[in-house]
Amino acid sequence: MLGLPSQVTACLFDLDGVLTQTALVHNAAWKQTFDSFLESWAARHGTPFVPFDSGFDYHQYVDGRQRADGVRTFLASRGITLPEGTHDDGPDRETVNGVGNRKNVLVLQKIKEGAVQVYPGSVEYLKAVKAAGLRRVVVSASANCRDVLTAAGIADLLEARVDGLVARELGLPGKPAPDTFLYGAKLLDLAPENCAVFEDALAGVAAGRAGGFGIVIGVDRVGQAEALRENGADIVVTDLSELLPQ
Ligand SMILES: O=P(O)(O)OC[C@H]1O[C@@H](O)[C@H](O)[C@@H](O)[C@@H]1O
């Protein structure tokens, strides 16, 4: 039913890039933030300025990961280590959290300006899943998940939210660790094999594979189907509407 194996009775949806087009908003904000950081770092250290690559760097090191994990993982790829700081560091601090919060200022601005758009095929699929009596949880790394769901007008289609704020509160490691998805299954009192994971991020499909879920559905918005399969997707679609009865 709806492209899912018969034992699956619940869907765990990633948000940015799966339900809403906000992966583009995050990517643009990261590019702006990292480029200005890298430029200033290069000037101060007498090294060449190599800009953030919105293709490779975003998908390999940032997409799907919690904010601070994205900063730490990307900067490590450039041989840069910053002090961690704390999650409420101001955007002017040169810490992992400070740099992440610089990017969040830009994201909040974009959300306020109305940049949140849904994928119509995903809304249709969410409605079909609900009508079929399947359970529905959003599992996102983003601390802005609730605001994005509200701006998108789809909060009512989901029963529970496991996001960056919940993960911080409970001390759950982010994707590619499976813990946030496993917590989503636990909220429904279901075993992982009874849940489907829907993910567009390489770190996200890896989390789905690591958690032993019933099926991991890779959603390829950017032409990385092969990489999604290699990292853990059982099947890959370009839009959730492909899973609806034709
Ligand atoms: O900074 P936020 O809103 O907490 O989001 C954290 C991450 O959330 C993920 O959903 C996005 O794929 C990443 O791009 C983003 O960095």
The ligand as a Tripos MOL2 file, in Angstrom:
@<TRIPOS>MOLECULE
LIG
   16    16     1     0     0
SMALL
NO_CHARGES

@<TRIPOS>ATOM
      1 O1         19.5950   25.2560   11.9220 O.co2     1 LIG1
      2 P1         18.3920   24.4120   12.0750 P.3       1 LIG1
      3 O2         17.1210   25.0560   11.5810 O.co2     1 LIG1
      4 O3         18.2690   23.8580   13.4520 O.co2     1 LIG1
      5 O4         18.5680   23.1830   11.0870 O.3       1 LIG1
      6 C1         19.5730   22.1840   11.2080 C.3       1 LIG1
      7 C2         19.6200   21.3620    9.9360 C.3       1 LIG1
      8 O5         18.3350   20.8180    9.6760 O.3       1 LIG1
      9 C3         18.2690   19.9230    8.5880 C.3       1 LIG1
     10 O6         16.9440   19.4980    8.4320 O.3       1 LIG1
     11 C4         18.7560   20.5720    7.3080 C.3       1 LIG1
     12 O7         18.8960   19.5490    6.3340 O.3       1 LIG1
     13 C5         20.1050   21.2420    7.5000 C.3       1 LIG1
     14 O8         20.4500   22.0030    6.3770 O.3       1 LIG1
     15 C6         20.0520   22.1590    8.7070 C.3       1 LIG1
     16 O9         21.3220   22.7250    8.8970 O.3       1 LIG1
@<TRIPOS>BOND
     1     1     2 2
     2     2     3 1
     3     2     4 1
     4     2     5 1
     5     5     6 1
     6     6     7 1
     7     7     8 1
     8     7    15 1
     9     8     9 1
    10     9    10 1
    11     9    11 1
    12    11    12 1
    13    11    13 1
    14    13    14 1
    15    13    15 1
    16    15    16 1
@<TRIPOS>SUBSTRUCTURE
     1 LIG1         1 GROUP 0 **** ****
